[in-house]
Amino acid sequence: MPGFSKNLFRKKSQEQILAQLDEDEKGINGNHLNRVLSVRDLTALGIAAIIGAGIFSTVGKACYFGGPGVVFLFIITAVVCAFSALCYAEFASRVPISGSAYTYSYVAFGEIIAWIIGWDLIMEYAIGNIVVANSWSDNFTSFLDKLNVGLHQRFPNTAISFHIPEYLSTSFRQIYLAHNSFVDLTARHLSVPADVATMNNLWNAAPHIGSIPFIINLPALVITFFITWVVFVGIRESRTSSNFMVAFKLIVIMLVIAIGLFYVNTANWTPFVPHGFGGIMRGVSDVFFAYIGFDAISTTAEECKNPQRDLPRGMLYSLIICTILYILIALVLTGMVNYTHLNVGDFLAEAFKQRGMNWLSGIIALSAVIATTSVLLVFQLGQPRIWMSMSRDGLLPKRFSKLHPKYHTPGFSTIVTGLMVGIPALFLDSDLVTDLTSIGTLFAFALVCGGILLLPKEEKQKGKFRVPYINGKYWTGLLMIIITCVAFQFNKEKCDDFLHSRSLKPADELVSSLKPSEIPELLDILYKKTTMHITTDSIRNRLLQMSEGQYISTVASLNIPENQKYSSKWSVFADNITVWIFILLSVVLTVLSFIKNLSLIPVLGLLSCFYLITELGLTNWLRFIIWLIIGMVIYFTYGIKNSKLKGIS
């Protein structure tokens, strides 16, 4: 048993990794990766990965829930990412080899943790790219629709049409869920939201194979396969494409900010935090998803001219640039239109449309297509290189590390990545995998921060980056006390509910649980005896727009059973268990910081990552655990038996 345990935690030393890198550099018949990337290229790749699906698809939803105060969430998330970026930067400087967090964990924790993180990174790169591919499809079809409108206005009699049928450009799962919702609402004699009715019509109108409608997202598959081909044929082609797309979307984003500033109405910023801190934190998954990507450039270490100097700079530069742009975009958008109008897919175009600038919506739609293309490219570039590193270590079959003789890229890994993203993107929707991507990425960030605490101390060397050392002996505990006091001061209702193990049902769940006879009372409270026909969708939106205090008083005044107002004991326990885990971890790290004088920055990175994970809910934790269990089965049936470290003491 001790031998088995030792095998699980066997580590690769930095010397072993650098020696392996030197062997690969010499290569057999010169078959090695090409070193062509500079700081500028790495910064562009980082911006390409970060600014994409988030700013053009998910950020509008975060603005809707958090109001103008969502800028605080951008700042919080940027700080979390900055802590992690500093830790990534030190690892990249010490271990300049492809593999990202997987390789870093092999050095710091050992083989079993390295495998877990390598398997986990599939959620960030491959699974995350399913979201990006779906977003690209939405943006592309939106752009074609705008192109059609312009074309037929200019040439009314033309027979040319750039239109993809809805059943060939929509997620099957999204339509399936909408159809089930339609059936449920109809059976309960409740009004059906317009978008649900539209999707149900598509369910009925689409071609059927037997009783199952034929609904697929074809554009998502096509773009994934095209980008896979670009990545397959070489890093130079990928670099050139990325640099062009980054330049274009930065120009458009700065144009949006510059023009939008002239249309800002400061009255839209009042109230600045309409739904309290809880409303701001509802957008955690969406905002964090908008930041995912800066770490992806660490997978290109073996294609950098000077990885120990350039990788840290590329990561930090791209993170700083994107944070500034995100904050400016959020302020401009919530200043141009009321935040309640931003919960739509093409929220950037919608904001300018409401201000009478339809001409700009077409440019934004094209920019969204290019932006999401660049994200696809970077993530399709990163995943094969992680598999290549795992294969070199014997944890995956040798084919995953085999380089193409002509293009010098991991060909087989690239093709598998393309299939793993493209085929699920045909059927799955973004909602299912966005949270999974966020929890997988946060877990990777947390392990990288923890890994820095376990690395042996080295003398600072010229040209190598080190995380600045700040003694956390007293600072960690002091900051924990300050954060706890602030939480109780500005989020009293939520803290009180947590301590008393109770929680009001969210608006969606509350409205769905109401019987038809109970709805008139809620309408009286919300609309003051109106005779208008109000849909359940309008009621739900009205409740979502309330501040936390307003929502609590509204629900409390309803004459309905308590079990309809409050979540079940199990639901409350499920929501709180992740918070208790975080509290326990905070106490342990505070004590260890005091005893061992731990470095403050990695500790704060670790704690902030785990805090954001608690905001993603128990359901996503369970999905994540199931994913890791599948990975463990593969490791114990193949990886542990074929590891290159097997038999090495």
Secondary structure, DSSP 8 states (H G I E B T S, - for coil): -HHHHHHHT----HHHHHHHHHHHHH-STT-S----B-HHHHHHHHHHHHSSHIIIIIHHHHHHHHGGGHHHHHHHHHHHHHHHHHHHHHHHHHS-STTTHHHHHHHHT-HHHHHHHHHHHHIIIIIHHHHHHHHHHHHHHHHHHHHHHHHHHH-TT--------GGGBS-HHHHHHHHHHHHHHHHTT----HHHHHHHHHHHHS-EETTEE---BHHHHHHHHHHHHHHHT-HHHHHHHHHHHHHHHHHHHHHHHHHHHTT--GGGGSSSSTTHHHHHHTTHHHHHHHHTTGGGGGGGGGGBSSHHHHHHHHHHHHHHHHHHHHHHHHHHHHHHS-GGG--STTHHHHHHHHTT-HHHHHHHHHHHHHHHHHHHHHHHHHHHHHHHHHHHTTSS-GGGG---TTT-S-HHHHHHHHHHHHHHHTT--HHHHHHHHHHHHHHHHHHHHHHHHHS------TT-------BHHHHHHHHHHHHHHHHHHH-HHHHHHHHTT--B--HHHHHHH--GGGHHHHHHHHHSS--S---HHHHHHHHHTS-HHHHHHHHHHS-S-HHHHB--HHHHHHHHHHHHHHHHHHHHHHHHHHHH--BHHHHHHHHHHHHHHHTTHHHHHHHHHHHHHHHHHHIIIIIHHH-TTTT--
